[in-house]
């Protein structure tokens, strides 16, 4: 489903992996009341790793928030459960099946907002009664829309992102190649540049530096804007029909597969699900000149001492316009019996998504604010790369919102891997995907 983004917003998220604590849900430890001031007890909060402190702790921000909130709410305890982002959705599904969900959980910024399946299952709480009109008005409409269904607010948006192309200009300079003017390039200009950036660096007769690489993995969409460039989309605008088998979709898939299998400007690993290896090749090994990432990678690259980087749009195809995919991250509240506890949790979410916290996330984590008041503080005043990424938001579209999207995504991604590995043609792969997706669309 297409969704035009505001020019002043966008965001990102992290792909870091840490150990996950045991799944559990909280139990009220005090008598319920109807007022937040009198409710006491434990709130179980899941979260993924965010930006690290000097000691490498990627949960330090949330731990500081816990201390602050507990100090202002005597008798309330917050239990933090660390969950790797890549495992979050699966673990939530398991917890729901076992009726052992957390009180609060994040929504991965790579996605398209609140999961319609959770709403259908009635396991998450609407929060409209805790946010007045003035509070809601501070959120960008498209951010709030990602958390709204049937006119109800089922979560609080905290950050936004877009995917962009990240260029290592040191390799461009080494090969005497000009980067795209104004960060824009056609498909032909892009492929010509990738050829020039692919070369044998150590003189052993084999290429060891490549122009481009990316990965294919359930729930991640760095490669998908390539598949949109000729006008194709995975589902129809009303999310009722599978459309990744259209001529425009298939032509884009053929182009992307050719990067690896015909033009050989990508390593053999391109198209695997190895997120960490793909990032390492770009940021540490310096064996790939260009990779698409969500905008968290901008700050991550700088922290990896990549000081000569550039943000560019995805190449344009038959559509004649650059396109990218955006995401909205935030928080949702799982079903509660206690009204007093829900009020306390709502207060916690207001703190976690406050203007100051969104500015901090923008500067430290490479996300874009979902609050207008945070954008007005100009968090990227001294960051030209993030400013460039922010401009890409005007060409961003959202992923389809469908109750079966997780399974639809899995069916498509499995076939896309086969296409990029040269094991199937796009026609055969999408014919197989269509069988699975059509059944899911009937549910």
CORFENNOR-V283683 format. One record per residue. N is the residue number from 1. RES is the residue in three letters. PHI is phi in degrees with one decimal (* if undefined). BURIAL is b if it has 24 or more other ideal C-beta (glycine too) atoms within 12 Angstrom, else e. D_LAST is the distance of its C-alpha to the last C-alpha in Angstrom with 2 decimals. Layout:
((N & RES & PHI & BURIAL & D_LAST) (N & RES & PHI & BURIAL & D_LAST))
This chain:
((1 & UNK & * & b & 18.37) (2 & UNK & -76.9 & b & 22.14) (3 & UNK & -152.0 & b & 24.23) (4 & UNK & -70.2 & e & 28.03) (5 & UNK & -100.6 & b & 29.73) (6 & UNK & -66.1 & b & 33.03) (7 & UNK & -70.6 & e & 36.00) (8 & UNK & -103.7 & b & 37.13) (9 & UNK & -137.2 & b & 34.24) (10 & UNK & 169.2 & b & 32.24) (11 & UNK & -168.2 & b & 31.78) (12 & UNK & -163.9 & b & 31.16) (13 & UNK & -151.5 & b & 30.66) (14 & UNK & -111.2 & b & 31.98) (15 & UNK & -110.9 & b & 31.12) (16 & UNK & -64.8 & b & 33.79) (17 & UNK & -119.4 & e & 33.14) (18 & UNK & -130.6 & b & 34.78) (19 & UNK & -71.2 & e & 34.60) (20 & UNK & -106.4 & b & 32.12) (21 & UNK & -80.6 & e & 33.37) (22 & UNK & -65.0 & e & 32.00) (23 & UNK & -72.5 & b & 28.86) (24 & UNK & -168.1 & b & 29.77) (25 & UNK & -124.7 & b & 29.35) (26 & UNK & -86.8 & b & 32.23) (27 & UNK & -122.5 & e & 33.84) (28 & UNK & -59.7 & b & 35.90) (29 & UNK & -109.8 & e & 39.53) (30 & UNK & -147.3 & e & 41.11) (31 & UNK & -63.8 & e & 40.99) (32 & UNK & -68.9 & e & 38.45) (33 & UNK & -131.8 & e & 39.87) (34 & UNK & -94.8 & e & 38.48) (35 & UNK & -119.6 & e & 40.29) (36 & UNK & -63.0 & b & 39.55) (37 & UNK & -64.8 & e & 43.27) (38 & UNK & -101.0 & e & 43.52) (39 & UNK & -73.0 & b & 40.38) (40 & UNK & -134.1 & b & 41.14) (41 & UNK & 149.2 & b & 39.21) (42 & UNK & -104.7 & b & 37.09) (43 & UNK & -115.1 & b & 34.22) (44 & UNK & -91.9 & b & 32.28) (45 & UNK & -123.5 & b & 31.30) (46 & UNK & -92.5 & b & 29.61) (47 & UNK & -160.2 & b & 30.49) (48 & UNK & -94.2 & b & 30.81) (49 & UNK & -67.8 & b & 34.16) (50 & UNK & -117.6 & b & 35.60) (51 & UNK & -75.6 & b & 39.03) (52 & UNK & -88.2 & e & 41.81) (53 & UNK & -89.0 & e & 45.16) (54 & UNK & -64.2 & e & 48.42) (55 & UNK & -89.6 & e & 47.82) (56 & UNK & 86.4 & e & 44.43) (57 & UNK & -80.0 & e & 42.48) (58 & UNK & -92.2 & b & 39.13) (59 & UNK & -119.2 & b & 38.47) (60 & UNK & -64.0 & e & 41.78) (61 & UNK & -61.8 & b & 40.39) (62 & UNK & -66.6 & b & 38.03) (63 & UNK & -64.1 & e & 40.86) (64 & UNK & -66.1 & e & 43.12) (65 & UNK & -64.3 & b & 40.59) (66 & UNK & -60.1 & b & 40.38) (67 & UNK & -61.6 & e & 44.18) (68 & UNK & -64.0 & e & 44.46) (69 & UNK & -69.1 & b & 41.88) (70 & UNK & -64.2 & b & 43.32) (71 & UNK & -67.2 & e & 46.76) (72 & UNK & -88.3 & e & 45.78) (73 & UNK & -132.5 & b & 43.85) (74 & UNK & -54.8 & e & 46.18) (75 & UNK & 91.9 & b & 44.56) (76 & UNK & -101.6 & b & 41.19) (77 & UNK & -118.2 & b & 40.31) (78 & UNK & -108.6 & b & 37.64) (79 & UNK & -101.2 & b & 36.49) (80 & UNK & -93.4 & b & 35.24) (81 & UNK & -111.9 & b & 32.91) (82 & UNK & -83.6 & b & 33.00) (83 & UNK & -131.3 & b & 29.76) (84 & UNK & -57.6 & b & 29.72) (85 & UNK & -56.4 & b & 27.37) (86 & UNK & -65.9 & b & 25.89) (87 & UNK & -104.7 & b & 24.93) (88 & UNK & -57.8 & b & 23.83) (89 & UNK & -62.3 & b & 20.02) (90 & UNK & -64.3 & e & 20.06) (91 & UNK & -69.1 & b & 22.65) (92 & UNK & -65.6 & b & 20.86) (93 & UNK & -60.7 & e & 17.84) (94 & UNK & -65.3 & e & 20.45) (95 & UNK & -66.1 & b & 22.29) (96 & UNK & -69.0 & b & 19.41) (97 & UNK & -59.8 & e & 18.64) (98 & UNK & -92.6 & e & 22.37) (99 & UNK & 52.3 & e & 22.74) (100 & UNK & -130.0 & b & 25.39) (101 & UNK & -70.0 & b & 24.27) (102 & UNK & -74.3 & b & 27.01) (103 & UNK & -79.7 & b & 28.21) (104 & UNK & -135.7 & b & 27.87) (105 & UNK & -145.1 & b & 26.17) (106 & UNK & -84.2 & b & 26.24) (107 & UNK & -110.7 & b & 23.63) (108 & UNK & -57.0 & b & 24.52) (109 & UNK & -66.7 & b & 26.13) (110 & UNK & -73.4 & b & 24.63) (111 & UNK & -92.4 & b & 21.19) (112 & UNK & -118.5 & b & 19.92) (113 & UNK & 99.0 & b & 20.52) (114 & UNK & -66.5 & b & 18.84) (115 & UNK & -74.9 & b & 15.52) (116 & UNK & -59.9 & b & 12.90) (117 & UNK & -64.0 & b & 11.39) (118 & UNK & -63.5 & b & 14.92) (119 & UNK & -66.3 & b & 15.14) (120 & UNK & -61.0 & e & 12.11) (121 & UNK & -78.3 & e & 13.81) (122 & UNK & 59.0 & e & 17.05) (123 & UNK & -106.4 & b & 19.01) (124 & UNK & -120.8 & b & 20.64) (125 & UNK & -94.7 & b & 23.26) (126 & UNK & -72.1 & b & 23.79) (127 & UNK & -118.2 & b & 27.24) (128 & UNK & -57.3 & b & 28.45) (129 & UNK & -68.8 & e & 31.23) (130 & UNK & -102.9 & b & 32.79) (131 & UNK & -128.1 & b & 33.06) (132 & UNK & -81.6 & e & 35.20) (133 & UNK & -60.3 & e & 35.11) (134 & UNK & -65.2 & e & 37.78) (135 & UNK & -65.0 & b & 35.99) (136 & UNK & -65.3 & b & 32.74) (137 & UNK & -66.4 & e & 34.84) (138 & UNK & -77.4 & b & 36.05) (139 & UNK & -87.1 & b & 32.66) (140 & UNK & -61.9 & b & 31.84) (141 & UNK & -55.6 & e & 29.30) (142 & UNK & -71.0 & b & 26.91) (143 & UNK & -69.6 & b & 27.14) (144 & UNK & -67.4 & b & 26.46) (145 & UNK & -62.0 & b & 23.58) (146 & UNK & -66.8 & b & 21.78) (147 & UNK & -113.5 & b & 21.98) (148 & UNK & -118.7 & b & 21.22) (149 & UNK & -145.6 & b & 18.19) (150 & UNK & 53.2 & e & 18.66) (151 & UNK & 77.6 & e & 22.34) (152 & UNK & -113.9 & e & 22.60) (153 & UNK & -92.0 & b & 23.99) (154 & UNK & -109.0 & b & 22.11) (155 & UNK & 162.5 & b & 24.56) (156 & UNK & -125.6 & b & 27.73) (157 & UNK & -69.1 & b & 27.96) (158 & UNK & -114.0 & b & 30.86) (159 & UNK & -161.3 & b & 31.06) (160 & UNK & -132.7 & b & 29.82) (161 & UNK & -151.2 & b & 30.15) (162 & UNK & -133.8 & b & 30.13) (163 & UNK & -93.8 & b & 30.51) (164 & UNK & -145.2 & b & 33.86) (165 & UNK & -90.2 & b & 36.21) (166 & UNK & -109.8 & b & 38.86) (167 & UNK & -110.8 & b & 42.15) (168 & UNK & -88.0 & b & 44.95) (169 & UNK & -71.1 & b & 47.93) (170 & UNK & -64.0 & e & 50.36) (171 & UNK & -71.6 & b & 49.09) (172 & UNK & -57.3 & b & 49.22) (173 & UNK & -65.7 & e & 52.83) (174 & UNK & -60.8 & e & 53.72) (175 & UNK & -96.6 & b & 52.60) (176 & UNK & 56.7 & e & 54.13) (177 & UNK & -114.1 & b & 50.84) (178 & UNK & -81.6 & e & 50.14) (179 & UNK & -71.6 & b & 46.84) (180 & UNK & -63.5 & b & 44.89) (181 & UNK & -66.1 & e & 46.70) (182 & UNK & 59.3 & e & 44.99) (183 & UNK & 73.4 & b & 42.19) (184 & UNK & -121.9 & b & 40.81) (185 & UNK & -153.3 & b & 40.83) (186 & UNK & -81.4 & e & 39.59) (187 & UNK & -62.2 & b & 37.91) (188 & UNK & -64.9 & e & 41.27) (189 & UNK & -64.3 & e & 43.11) (190 & UNK & -63.3 & b & 40.64) (191 & UNK & -64.8 & b & 40.93) (192 & UNK & -62.4 & e & 44.71) (193 & UNK & -67.0 & b & 44.91) (194 & UNK & -62.7 & b & 42.82) (195 & UNK & -62.5 & b & 45.26) (196 & UNK & -69.0 & b & 48.22) (197 & UNK & -88.8 & b & 46.77) (198 & UNK & -96.1 & b & 46.18) (199 & UNK & -160.9 & b & 49.41) (200 & UNK & -91.8 & e & 51.45) (201 & UNK & -79.5 & e & 52.77) (202 & UNK & -97.2 & e & 54.78) (203 & UNK & 74.3 & e & 56.31) (204 & UNK & -94.2 & e & 55.14) (205 & UNK & 88.7 & e & 53.83) (206 & UNK & -126.2 & e & 50.14) (207 & UNK & -65.4 & b & 47.99) (208 & UNK & -128.1 & e & 47.28) (209 & UNK & -125.2 & b & 46.22) (210 & UNK & -121.6 & b & 43.23) (211 & UNK & -71.4 & b & 42.13) (212 & UNK & -142.8 & b & 38.41) (213 & UNK & -155.4 & b & 35.83) (214 & UNK & -161.6 & b & 32.34) (215 & UNK & -134.5 & b & 29.59) (216 & UNK & -124.3 & b & 25.94) (217 & UNK & -152.9 & b & 24.00) (218 & UNK & -53.3 & b & 20.52) (219 & UNK & 84.6 & b & 20.39) (220 & UNK & -126.6 & b & 23.59) (221 & UNK & -133.1 & b & 24.22) (222 & UNK & -57.5 & b & 27.97) (223 & UNK & -82.0 & b & 27.64) (224 & UNK & -69.6 & b & 24.95) (225 & UNK & -58.5 & b & 27.34) (226 & UNK & -59.8 & b & 29.15) (227 & UNK & -74.9 & b & 26.09) (228 & UNK & -92.3 & b & 25.93) (229 & UNK & -66.6 & b & 29.64) (230 & UNK & -96.7 & b & 29.56) (231 & UNK & 108.5 & b & 26.95) (232 & UNK & -76.0 & b & 23.74) (233 & UNK & -144.4 & b & 20.53) (234 & UNK & -67.8 & b & 17.35) (235 & UNK & -131.3 & b & 15.05) (236 & UNK & -64.1 & e & 16.22) (237 & UNK & -57.9 & e & 17.65) (238 & UNK & -92.5 & e & 14.85) (239 & UNK & 57.5 & b & 12.30) (240 & UNK & -111.7 & e & 10.56) (241 & UNK & -133.4 & e & 12.46) (242 & UNK & -77.2 & b & 13.77) (243 & UNK & -128.4 & b & 17.48) (244 & UNK & -75.7 & b & 19.19) (245 & UNK & -99.6 & b & 20.57) (246 & UNK & -71.3 & b & 22.66) (247 & UNK & -60.1 & e & 26.43) (248 & UNK & -66.9 & b & 26.88) (249 & UNK & -67.9 & b & 24.47) (250 & UNK & -65.2 & b & 26.05) (251 & UNK & -64.2 & b & 29.54) (252 & UNK & -68.3 & b & 29.01) (253 & UNK & -61.6 & b & 27.69) (254 & UNK & -63.2 & b & 30.79) (255 & UNK & -64.3 & b & 33.02) (256 & UNK & -67.7 & b & 31.74) (257 & UNK & -62.1 & b & 31.94) (258 & UNK & -65.7 & b & 35.45) (259 & UNK & -56.1 & b & 36.66) (260 & UNK & -91.7 & b & 36.62) (261 & UNK & -89.6 & b & 37.00) (262 & UNK & -116.3 & e & 39.41) (263 & UNK & -75.0 & b & 41.06) (264 & UNK & 55.3 & e & 41.17) (265 & UNK & -102.3 & b & 41.25) (266 & UNK & -133.2 & b & 38.75) (267 & UNK & -70.7 & b & 39.25) (268 & UNK & -62.7 & e & 37.66) (269 & UNK & -74.0 & b & 35.55) (270 & UNK & -59.4 & b & 33.66) (271 & UNK & 99.6 & b & 29.96) (272 & UNK & -76.6 & b & 29.99) (273 & UNK & -97.6 & b & 28.22) (274 & UNK & -84.4 & b & 31.64) (275 & UNK & -65.8 & b & 31.54) (276 & UNK & -61.5 & e & 34.85) (277 & UNK & -65.9 & b & 36.64) (278 & UNK & -64.0 & b & 35.66) (279 & UNK & -65.6 & b & 36.98) (280 & UNK & -63.0 & e & 40.08) (281 & UNK & -61.2 & b & 40.94) (282 & UNK & -82.2 & b & 41.01) (283 & UNK & -89.5 & b & 42.55) (284 & UNK & -109.9 & e & 44.82) (285 & UNK & -79.6 & b & 45.61) (286 & UNK & 57.6 & b & 45.76) (287 & UNK & -104.6 & b & 44.69) (288 & UNK & -133.8 & b & 42.09) (289 & UNK & -84.6 & b & 43.17) (290 & UNK & -136.6 & b & 39.87) (291 & UNK & -142.6 & b & 36.48) (292 & UNK & -86.5 & b & 33.50) (293 & UNK & -146.4 & b & 32.64) (294 & UNK & -71.1 & b & 31.34) (295 & UNK & -71.2 & b & 34.38) (296 & UNK & -59.1 & b & 35.04) (297 & UNK & -67.2 & b & 36.71) (298 & UNK & -64.3 & b & 39.48) (299 & UNK & -68.8 & b & 41.01) (300 & UNK & -64.1 & b & 40.27) (301 & UNK & -64.5 & b & 42.19) (302 & UNK & -64.0 & b & 45.10) (303 & UNK & -69.8 & b & 45.23) (304 & UNK & -91.7 & e & 45.42) (305 & UNK & 64.2 & e & 48.53) (306 & UNK & -95.8 & b & 46.99) (307 & UNK & -96.4 & e & 49.08) (308 & UNK & -125.9 & e & 48.92) (309 & UNK & -120.2 & b & 45.32) (310 & UNK & -139.4 & b & 43.80) (311 & UNK & -101.2 & b & 40.43) (312 & UNK & -132.9 & b & 39.32) (313 & UNK & -79.7 & b & 36.38) (314 & UNK & -67.7 & b & 34.19) (315 & UNK & -65.2 & b & 35.88) (316 & UNK & -87.6 & b & 35.17) (317 & UNK & -115.0 & b & 34.03) (318 & UNK & -63.9 & e & 33.70) (319 & UNK & -68.3 & b & 32.29) (320 & UNK & 78.8 & e & 35.71) (321 & UNK & -132.3 & e & 34.43) (322 & UNK & -68.6 & b & 33.69) (323 & UNK & -139.1 & b & 30.18) (324 & UNK & -144.5 & b & 28.82) (325 & UNK & -115.4 & b & 25.87) (326 & UNK & -111.1 & b & 26.29) (327 & UNK & -140.6 & b & 24.97) (328 & UNK & -131.1 & b & 25.53) (329 & UNK & -102.8 & b & 26.41) (330 & UNK & -179.0 & b & 27.18) (331 & UNK & -135.4 & b & 26.73) (332 & UNK & -130.9 & b & 24.40) (333 & UNK & -112.4 & b & 25.48) (334 & UNK & -84.7 & b & 23.73) (335 & UNK & -47.8 & b & 23.96) (336 & UNK & -128.2 & b & 27.61) (337 & UNK & -89.9 & e & 29.52) (338 & UNK & -94.3 & b & 32.67) (339 & UNK & -67.1 & e & 33.15) (340 & UNK & -62.5 & b & 36.22) (341 & UNK & -66.9 & b & 34.42) (342 & UNK & -60.2 & b & 31.74) (343 & UNK & -64.6 & b & 34.66) (344 & UNK & -63.6 & b & 36.24) (345 & UNK & -64.2 & b & 33.07) (346 & UNK & -60.8 & b & 32.78) (347 & UNK & -61.9 & b & 36.41) (348 & UNK & -62.4 & b & 35.68) (349 & UNK & -66.8 & b & 32.93) (350 & UNK & -64.3 & b & 35.39) (351 & UNK & -68.9 & b & 37.89) (352 & UNK & -64.2 & b & 35.61) (353 & UNK & -108.1 & b & 34.53) (354 & UNK & -63.5 & b & 37.98) (355 & UNK & -56.1 & b & 39.73) (356 & UNK & -64.4 & e & 42.08) (357 & UNK & -69.1 & b & 39.42) (358 & UNK & -71.6 & b & 37.48) (359 & UNK & -63.7 & b & 40.75) (360 & UNK & -61.8 & b & 41.41) (361 & UNK & -62.6 & b & 38.00) (362 & UNK & -60.8 & b & 38.60) (363 & UNK & -78.8 & b & 41.98) (364 & UNK & -99.3 & b & 41.31) (365 & UNK & -115.1 & b & 37.71) (366 & UNK & 74.6 & b & 37.31) (367 & UNK & -106.0 & b & 34.67) (368 & UNK & -111.6 & b & 34.80) (369 & UNK & -63.7 & b & 35.00) (370 & UNK & -95.2 & b & 32.33) (371 & UNK & -100.3 & b & 35.27) (372 & UNK & -62.6 & b & 37.67) (373 & UNK & -63.2 & e & 40.54) (374 & UNK & -74.9 & b & 40.00) (375 & UNK & -62.1 & b & 40.00) (376 & UNK & -62.9 & e & 43.18) (377 & UNK & -84.1 & e & 44.90) (378 & UNK & 52.3 & e & 44.59) (379 & UNK & -66.7 & b & 43.57) (380 & UNK & -110.3 & b & 43.90) (381 & UNK & -56.5 & e & 47.37) (382 & UNK & -113.2 & e & 48.82) (383 & UNK & -131.8 & e & 45.89) (384 & UNK & -63.8 & e & 45.79) (385 & UNK & -67.1 & b & 42.91) (386 & UNK & -70.2 & b & 40.61) (387 & UNK & -62.7 & b & 41.91) (388 & UNK & -65.7 & b & 40.95) (389 & UNK & -65.2 & b & 37.44) (390 & UNK & -62.5 & b & 37.10) (391 & UNK & -65.8 & b & 37.93) (392 & UNK & -68.6 & b & 34.99) (393 & UNK & -60.6 & b & 32.65) (394 & UNK & -69.9 & b & 33.28) (395 & UNK & -108.5 & b & 31.49) (396 & UNK & -89.2 & b & 28.49) (397 & UNK & -124.7 & b & 24.88) (398 & UNK & -89.5 & b & 21.93) (399 & UNK & -69.7 & b & 18.95) (400 & UNK & -61.1 & b & 15.64) (401 & UNK & -107.0 & b & 14.07) (402 & UNK & -144.3 & b & 10.33) (403 & UNK & -59.4 & e & 8.72) (404 & UNK & -103.0 & b & 7.83) (405 & UNK & -59.4 & b & 11.27) (406 & UNK & -57.4 & b & 13.15) (407 & UNK & -72.8 & b & 11.51) (408 & UNK & -62.0 & b & 11.56) (409 & UNK & -58.3 & b & 15.12) (410 & UNK & -60.7 & b & 16.06) (411 & UNK & -64.1 & b & 15.18) (412 & UNK & -73.2 & b & 17.22) (413 & UNK & -62.3 & b & 20.03) (414 & UNK & -60.0 & b & 20.73) (415 & UNK & -75.6 & b & 21.41) (416 & UNK & -63.9 & b & 23.40) (417 & UNK & -60.1 & b & 25.66) (418 & UNK & -65.3 & b & 26.48) (419 & UNK & -65.5 & b & 27.36) (420 & UNK & -68.0 & b & 29.68) (421 & UNK & -82.9 & b & 31.24) (422 & UNK & 75.7 & b & 32.10) (423 & UNK & -88.0 & e & 30.28) (424 & UNK & -142.3 & b & 28.02) (425 & UNK & -77.7 & e & 28.34) (426 & UNK & -56.1 & b & 25.82) (427 & UNK & -62.1 & e & 24.98) (428 & UNK & -67.8 & e & 24.28) (429 & UNK & -65.1 & b & 22.41) (430 & UNK & -74.9 & b & 19.99) (431 & UNK & -64.5 & e & 19.59) (432 & UNK & -70.2 & b & 18.43) (433 & UNK & -61.8 & b & 16.18) (434 & UNK & -59.4 & b & 14.58) (435 & UNK & -58.9 & e & 13.61) (436 & UNK & -70.1 & b & 11.64) (437 & UNK & -67.3 & b & 10.22) (438 & UNK & -59.5 & e & 9.26) (439 & UNK & -66.6 & e & 7.11) (440 & UNK & -68.0 & b & 5.48) (441 & UNK & -70.1 & b & 5.48) (442 & UNK & -79.1 & e & 3.81) (443 & UNK & -79.2 & e & 0.00))
